[in-house]
Amino acid sequence: MTTEHRRRSGATDGRLAAVGATAAAGHDSNAPDPLAFEEALGRLDETVSALETGKLPLEDAIHLYEEGVHLAQRCQELLDQAELRISRLVAAGDAPADGLARFALDDFDLDEDG
């Protein structure tokens, strides 16, 4: 993304510029490590905000939209992986099905004084 594009879209911290580099990198062996969920979600939020302004030229908006699609796919991929990990733990009996069965209120000091 060019400086001109960042100026027009209001992105001054350069984080949106990295969106294009990350989205374009795909699964290239020379590409940097994939984004963590929180980073991908933050960048997706920035991308959506830039698009919602409605002040971008058409080509820039299409480019940001494409980047947003890649970021959304990355977020979904990470969520799917997390769900699979949790499902495997539950299936293996390492975690209770409701996720909270091990905890009882009696285990906590609920007195405000104490």
Backbone as JSON Lines, residues from 0, in Angstrom:
{"i":0,"aa":"M","n":[0.86,-1.16,0.0],"ca":[0.0,0.0,0.0],"c":[0.9,1.22,0.0]}
{"i":1,"aa":"T","n":[0.55,2.19,-0.73],"ca":[1.38,3.38,-0.86],"c":[1.06,4.37,0.24]}
{"i":2,"aa":"T","n":[1.95,5.33,0.42],"ca":[1.72,6.4,1.39],"c":[0.47,7.17,1.01]}
{"i":3,"aa":"E","n":[0.29,7.38,-0.28],"ca":[-0.9,8.09,-0.75],"c":[-2.17,7.36,-0.34]}
{"i":4,"aa":"H","n":[-2.17,6.03,-0.47],"ca":[-3.34,5.24,-0.1],"c":[-3.6,5.33,1.4]}
{"i":5,"aa":"R","n":[-2.54,5.23,2.2],"ca":[-2.72,5.32,3.65],"c":[-3.27,6.69,4.03]}
{"i":6,"aa":"R","n":[-2.8,7.73,3.37],"ca":[-3.28,9.08,3.67],"c":[-4.76,9.19,3.34]}
{"i":7,"aa":"R","n":[-5.16,8.67,2.19],"ca":[-6.57,8.76,1.78],"c":[-7.46,7.92,2.66]}
{"i":8,"aa":"S","n":[-6.97,6.76,3.11],"ca":[-7.82,5.87,3.9],"c":[-7.78,6.21,5.38]}
{"i":9,"aa":"G","n":[-6.88,7.1,5.78],"ca":[-6.8,7.47,7.18],"c":[-5.89,6.56,7.98]}
{"i":10,"aa":"A","n":[-5.24,5.59,7.35],"ca":[-4.35,4.69,8.05],"c":[-2.98,5.33,8.13]}
{"i":11,"aa":"T","n":[-2.63,5.77,9.32],"ca":[-1.36,6.46,9.47],"c":[-0.33,5.64,10.22]}
{"i":12,"aa":"D","n":[-0.76,4.56,10.87],"ca":[0.21,3.8,11.65],"c":[0.9,2.71,10.84]}
{"i":13,"aa":"G","n":[0.53,2.55,9.6],"ca":[1.2,1.59,8.74],"c":[0.74,0.15,8.91]}
{"i":14,"aa":"R","n":[-0.18,-0.1,9.83],"ca":[-0.6,-1.48,10.03],"c":[-1.39,-2.01,8.85]}
{"i":15,"aa":"L","n":[-2.19,-1.16,8.21],"ca":[-2.92,-1.63,7.03],"c":[-1.98,-1.95,5.89]}
{"i":16,"aa":"A","n":[-0.85,-1.27,5.83],"ca":[0.12,-1.56,4.78],"c":[0.62,-2.99,4.9]}
{"i":17,"aa":"A","n":[0.74,-3.47,6.11],"ca":[1.21,-4.84,6.32],"c":[0.15,-5.87,5.94]}
{"i":18,"aa":"V","n":[-1.11,-5.45,5.92],"ca":[-2.18,-6.38,5.55],"c":[-1.94,-6.92,4.15]}
{"i":19,"aa":"G","n":[-1.63,-6.03,3.22],"ca":[-1.4,-6.45,1.84],"c":[-0.23,-7.39,1.73]}
{"i":20,"aa":"A","n":[0.82,-7.11,2.44],"ca":[2.0,-7.97,2.39],"c":[1.69,-9.35,2.94]}
{"i":21,"aa":"T","n":[0.92,-9.39,4.02],"ca":[0.58,-10.66,4.63],"c":[-0.39,-11.44,3.76]}
{"i":22,"aa":"A","n":[-1.41,-10.76,3.26],"ca":[-2.4,-11.44,2.44],"c":[-1.79,-11.94,1.14]}
{"i":23,"aa":"A","n":[-0.89,-11.16,0.57],"ca":[-0.27,-11.55,-0.68],"c":[0.74,-12.67,-0.47]}
{"i":24,"aa":"A","n":[1.26,-12.8,0.75],"ca":[2.28,-13.8,1.01],"c":[1.74,-15.22,0.89]}
{"i":25,"aa":"G","n":[0.48,-15.42,1.25],"ca":[-0.11,-16.76,1.16],"c":[0.68,-17.76,1.96]}
{"i":26,"aa":"H","n":[1.02,-18.88,1.34],"ca":[1.77,-19.93,2.01],"c":[3.15,-20.09,1.4]}
{"i":27,"aa":"D","n":[3.73,-19.04,0.9],"ca":[5.06,-19.05,0.31],"c":[6.07,-19.43,1.37]}
{"i":28,"aa":"S","n":[7.04,-20.27,1.02],"ca":[8.04,-20.72,1.98],"c":[8.9,-19.56,2.46]}
{"i":29,"aa":"N","n":[9.0,-18.48,1.71],"ca":[9.78,-17.32,2.12],"c":[8.94,-16.3,2.87]}
{"i":30,"aa":"A","n":[7.67,-16.59,3.05],"ca":[6.76,-15.65,3.69],"c":[7.02,-15.62,5.2]}
{"i":31,"aa":"P","n":[6.71,-14.49,5.83],"ca":[6.85,-14.42,7.28],"c":[5.85,-15.36,7.95]}
{"i":32,"aa":"D","n":[6.03,-15.58,9.24],"ca":[5.12,-16.44,9.98],"c":[3.69,-15.94,9.81]}
{"i":33,"aa":"P","n":[2.72,-16.88,9.76],"ca":[1.32,-16.47,9.63],"c":[0.89,-15.63,10.84]}
{"i":34,"aa":"L","n":[-0.11,-14.83,10.61],"ca":[-0.61,-13.96,11.66],"c":[-1.27,-14.74,12.78]}
{"i":35,"aa":"A","n":[-1.08,-14.28,14.0],"ca":[-1.82,-14.81,15.13],"c":[-3.27,-14.33,15.0]}
{"i":36,"aa":"F","n":[-4.18,-15.01,15.68],"ca":[-5.59,-14.68,15.57],"c":[-5.86,-13.22,15.93]}
{"i":37,"aa":"E","n":[-5.31,-12.77,17.04],"ca":[-5.58,-11.42,17.5],"c":[-5.08,-10.37,16.5]}
{"i":38,"aa":"E","n":[-3.92,-10.62,15.91],"ca":[-3.38,-9.67,14.93],"c":[-4.23,-9.67,13.66]}
{"i":39,"aa":"A","n":[-4.6,-10.86,13.19],"ca":[-5.43,-10.95,11.99],"c":[-6.78,-10.28,12.21]}
{"i":40,"aa":"L","n":[-7.37,-10.51,13.38],"ca":[-8.68,-9.91,13.68],"c":[-8.56,-8.39,13.78]}
{"i":41,"aa":"G","n":[-7.49,-7.9,14.39],"ca":[-7.28,-6.46,14.48],"c":[-7.11,-5.82,13.11]}
{"i":42,"aa":"R","n":[-6.34,-6.47,12.27],"ca":[-6.15,-5.95,10.91],"c":[-7.45,-6.02,10.1]}
{"i":43,"aa":"L","n":[-8.21,-7.07,10.31],"ca":[-9.5,-7.17,9.63],"c":[-10.42,-6.03,10.07]}
{"i":44,"aa":"D","n":[-10.41,-5.73,11.35],"ca":[-11.22,-4.62,11.86],"c":[-10.79,-3.3,11.23]}
{"i":45,"aa":"E","n":[-9.48,-3.08,11.1],"ca":[-8.97,-1.86,10.46],"c":[-9.39,-1.8,8.99]}
{"i":46,"aa":"T","n":[-9.34,-2.94,8.33],"ca":[-9.71,-3.0,6.92],"c":[-11.18,-2.66,6.74]}
{"i":47,"aa":"V","n":[-12.02,-3.24,7.59],"ca":[-13.46,-2.97,7.52],"c":[-13.74,-1.49,7.78]}
{"i":48,"aa":"S","n":[-13.06,-0.94,8.79],"ca":[-13.25,0.48,9.1],"c":[-12.87,1.36,7.92]}
{"i":49,"aa":"A","n":[-11.75,1.03,7.27],"ca":[-11.31,1.82,6.1],"c":[-12.33,1.72,4.97]}
{"i":50,"aa":"L","n":[-12.88,0.53,4.76],"ca":[-13.87,0.35,3.7],"c":[-15.17,1.08,4.03]}
{"i":51,"aa":"E","n":[-15.55,1.09,5.31],"ca":[-16.81,1.71,5.71],"c":[-16.8,3.22,5.56]}
{"i":52,"aa":"T","n":[-15.63,3.82,5.45],"ca":[-15.59,5.27,5.28],"c":[-16.22,5.68,3.95]}
{"i":53,"aa":"G","n":[-16.13,4.79,2.96],"ca":[-16.68,5.09,1.65],"c":[-15.9,6.14,0.88]}
{"i":54,"aa":"K","n":[-14.71,6.47,1.36],"ca":[-13.93,7.53,0.73],"c":[-12.77,7.01,-0.1]}
{"i":55,"aa":"L","n":[-12.67,5.72,-0.27],"ca":[-11.57,5.14,-1.03],"c":[-11.91,5.07,-2.51]}
{"i":56,"aa":"P","n":[-10.92,5.26,-3.36],"ca":[-11.13,5.01,-4.79],"c":[-11.51,3.54,-4.99]}
{"i":57,"aa":"L","n":[-12.22,3.26,-6.04],"ca":[-12.73,1.92,-6.29],"c":[-11.64,0.86,-6.25]}
{"i":58,"aa":"E","n":[-10.54,1.08,-6.96],"ca":[-9.47,0.08,-7.0],"c":[-8.88,-0.18,-5.62]}
{"i":59,"aa":"D","n":[-8.7,0.87,-4.84],"ca":[-8.18,0.72,-3.48],"c":[-9.16,-0.06,-2.61]}
{"i":60,"aa":"A","n":[-10.45,0.23,-2.77],"ca":[-11.47,-0.46,-2.0],"c":[-11.51,-1.95,-2.36]}
{"i":61,"aa":"I","n":[-11.39,-2.25,-3.63],"ca":[-11.38,-3.66,-4.06],"c":[-10.16,-4.36,-3.49]}
{"i":62,"aa":"H","n":[-9.01,-3.7,-3.52],"ca":[-7.79,-4.29,-2.98],"c":[-7.95,-4.56,-1.47]}
{"i":63,"aa":"L","n":[-8.48,-3.6,-0.74],"ca":[-8.69,-3.8,0.69],"c":[-9.7,-4.91,0.95]}
{"i":64,"aa":"Y","n":[-10.74,-4.98,0.13],"ca":[-11.74,-6.04,0.28],"c":[-11.08,-7.41,0.12]}
{"i":65,"aa":"E","n":[-10.23,-7.55,-0.88],"ca":[-9.52,-8.82,-1.1],"c":[-8.67,-9.17,0.12]}
{"i":66,"aa":"E","n":[-7.98,-8.17,0.65],"ca":[-7.16,-8.41,1.84],"c":[-8.03,-8.83,3.01]}
{"i":67,"aa":"G","n":[-9.19,-8.2,3.14],"ca":[-10.12,-8.55,4.2],"c":[-10.6,-9.98,4.1]}
{"i":68,"aa":"V","n":[-10.84,-10.43,2.88],"ca":[-11.26,-11.82,2.67],"c":[-10.16,-12.77,3.14]}
{"i":69,"aa":"H","n":[-8.91,-12.46,2.82],"ca":[-7.79,-13.3,3.25],"c":[-7.66,-13.3,4.77]}
{"i":70,"aa":"L","n":[-7.84,-12.15,5.37],"ca":[-7.75,-12.06,6.82],"c":[-8.89,-12.83,7.49]}
{"i":71,"aa":"A","n":[-10.09,-12.73,6.95],"ca":[-11.23,-13.47,7.5],"c":[-11.0,-14.97,7.38]}
{"i":72,"aa":"Q","n":[-10.43,-15.4,6.26],"ca":[-10.12,-16.81,6.09],"c":[-9.09,-17.27,7.12]}
{"i":73,"aa":"R","n":[-8.08,-16.44,7.38],"ca":[-7.06,-16.77,8.38],"c":[-7.7,-16.89,9.77]}
{"i":74,"aa":"C","n":[-8.56,-15.95,10.11],"ca":[-9.25,-16.02,11.41],"c":[-10.08,-17.3,11.52]}
{"i":75,"aa":"Q","n":[-10.81,-17.62,10.47],"ca":[-11.64,-18.82,10.5],"c":[-10.78,-20.07,10.62]}
{"i":76,"aa":"E","n":[-9.66,-20.1,9.92],"ca":[-8.73,-21.23,10.0],"c":[-8.25,-21.42,11.44]}
{"i":77,"aa":"L","n":[-7.88,-20.34,12.09],"ca":[-7.39,-20.43,13.47],"c":[-8.5,-20.84,14.44]}
{"i":78,"aa":"L","n":[-9.71,-20.34,14.21],"ca":[-10.83,-20.75,15.05],"c":[-11.15,-22.22,14.87]}
{"i":79,"aa":"D","n":[-11.09,-22.7,13.64],"ca":[-11.33,-24.12,13.37],"c":[-10.28,-25.0,14.06]}
{"i":80,"aa":"Q","n":[-9.02,-24.55,14.02],"ca":[-7.94,-25.29,14.68],"c":[-8.16,-25.34,16.2]}
{"i":81,"aa":"A","n":[-8.57,-24.22,16.77],"ca":[-8.82,-24.16,18.21],"c":[-9.98,-25.08,18.59]}
{"i":82,"aa":"E","n":[-11.03,-25.05,17.78],"ca":[-12.18,-25.92,18.05],"c":[-11.79,-27.39,17.98]}
{"i":83,"aa":"L","n":[-10.97,-27.75,17.01],"ca":[-10.51,-29.13,16.88],"c":[-9.69,-29.54,18.1]}
{"i":84,"aa":"R","n":[-8.81,-28.68,18.53],"ca":[-8.0,-28.99,19.71],"c":[-8.87,-29.22,20.94]}
{"i":85,"aa":"I","n":[-9.86,-28.38,21.13],"ca":[-10.75,-28.51,22.28],"c":[-11.58,-29.79,22.16]}
{"i":86,"aa":"S","n":[-12.07,-30.07,20.96],"ca":[-12.85,-31.3,20.75],"c":[-12.02,-32.53,21.07]}
{"i":87,"aa":"R","n":[-10.76,-32.51,20.67],"ca":[-9.87,-33.65,20.96],"c":[-9.64,-33.81,22.46]}
{"i":88,"aa":"L","n":[-9.49,-32.7,23.16],"ca":[-9.32,-32.78,24.61],"c":[-10.55,-33.36,25.28]}
{"i":89,"aa":"V","n":[-11.71,-32.9,24.87],"ca":[-12.95,-33.4,25.45],"c":[-13.11,-34.88,25.13]}
{"i":90,"aa":"A","n":[-12.84,-35.27,23.89],"ca":[-12.99,-36.67,23.48],"c":[-12.0,-37.56,24.23]}
{"i":91,"aa":"A","n":[-10.83,-37.05,24.53],"ca":[-9.81,-37.83,25.23],"c":[-10.08,-37.9,26.73]}
{"i":92,"aa":"G","n":[-11.07,-37.17,27.19],"ca":[-11.39,-37.18,28.61],"c":[-10.51,-36.28,29.44]}
{"i":93,"aa":"D","n":[-9.71,-35.45,28.8],"ca":[-8.82,-34.55,29.52],"c":[-9.54,-33.31,30.03]}
{"i":94,"aa":"A","n":[-10.71,-33.06,29.5],"ca":[-11.47,-31.89,29.94],"c":[-12.93,-32.29,30.04]}
{"i":95,"aa":"P","n":[-13.62,-31.79,31.03],"ca":[-15.05,-32.09,31.15],"c":[-15.82,-31.49,29.99]}
{"i":96,"aa":"A","n":[-16.91,-32.14,29.62],"ca":[-17.69,-31.7,28.46],"c":[-18.22,-30.29,28.62]}
{"i":97,"aa":"D","n":[-18.6,-29.91,29.83],"ca":[-19.14,-28.57,29.99],"c":[-18.05,-27.53,30.24]}
{"i":98,"aa":"G","n":[-16.81,-27.98,30.37],"ca":[-15.69,-27.07,30.5],"c":[-15.52,-26.44,31.87]}
{"i":99,"aa":"L","n":[-16.56,-26.53,32.7],"ca":[-16.48,-25.88,34.0],"c":[-16.77,-26.84,35.15]}
{"i":100,"aa":"A","n":[-17.0,-28.09,34.87],"ca":[-17.42,-29.03,35.9],"c":[-16.4,-29.18,37.01]}
{"i":101,"aa":"R","n":[-15.13,-28.96,36.73],"ca":[-14.1,-29.1,37.75],"c":[-14.16,-28.01,38.8]}
{"i":102,"aa":"F","n":[-14.74,-26.89,38.47],"ca":[-14.74,-25.76,39.38],"c":[-16.03,-25.7,40.16]}
{"i":103,"aa":"A","n":[-15.88,-25.52,41.45],"ca":[-17.03,-25.35,42.31],"c":[-16.91,-24.01,43.01]}
{"i":104,"aa":"L","n":[-18.02,-23.38,43.26],"ca":[-17.98,-22.1,43.94],"c":[-17.37,-22.21,45.32]}
{"i":105,"aa":"D","n":[-17.46,-23.39,45.94],"ca":[-16.88,-23.59,47.27],"c":[-15.37,-23.44,47.25]}
{"i":106,"aa":"D","n":[-14.75,-23.58,46.08],"ca":[-13.3,-23.48,45.97],"c":[-12.81,-22.04,46.01]}
{"i":107,"aa":"F","n":[-13.71,-21.09,45.94],"ca":[-13.33,-19.68,45.87],"c":[-13.81,-18.94,47.11]}
{"i":108,"aa":"D","n":[-13.02,-17.99,47.54],"ca":[-13.39,-17.12,48.64],"c":[-14.22,-15.98,48.07]}
{"i":109,"aa":"L","n":[-15.52,-16.03,48.32],"ca":[-16.43,-15.04,47.74],"c":[-16.7,-13.89,48.69]}
{"i":110,"aa":"D","n":[-16.06,-13.89,49.88],"ca":[-16.24,-12.79,50.8],"c":[-15.55,-11.55,50.27]}
{"i":111,"aa":"E","n":[-16.26,-10.44,50.27],"ca":[-15.68,-9.21,49.78],"c":[-14.59,-8.68,50.71]}
{"i":112,"aa":"D","n":[-14.63,-9.07,51.95],"ca":[-13.64,-8.6,52.92],"c":[-12.33,-9.34,52.8]}
{"i":113,"aa":"G","n":[-12.38,-10.51,52.22],"ca":[-11.27,-11.32,52.33],"c":[-10.34,-11.74,51.42]}
